[in-house]
């Protein structure tokens, strides 16, 4: 799905995705290497059409340590 948006591939990388227990919300965790605001509206609309649930985009920062831990912004 992200391959349809080459401008987003340059700005972000999806790290993880998870459904809520009741499957009413799907959260995509992503990291962005650029300090620019990214417009996700078209991507979120396509994801909603595919998954038929509320879509949430959450930016995370990957910590530079021995472990791959993520810190939510």
C-alpha positions, 0 to 999 in steps of 0.5 A: 500500500505504501508503494503507491505513495513514493513521496511518503516512502522518502519521509517515513518508515512503518515500524509496527501496526496493531489492532485494538482488542475490539478491532475498532482501531488500527494503529500504525507506528512510524518513524520519520527521519525528516523534521517535516509535517507529512500529509497522510490523508490519502493514505489513511483513506486508502487504509480505511477502505482496505481495513474498514476500521478507524486508522491512527498514525503514531510517530515513534522515535527509535532510541539509539541503544543496545535494544530496539525500544521505541519511545512514543512522542 
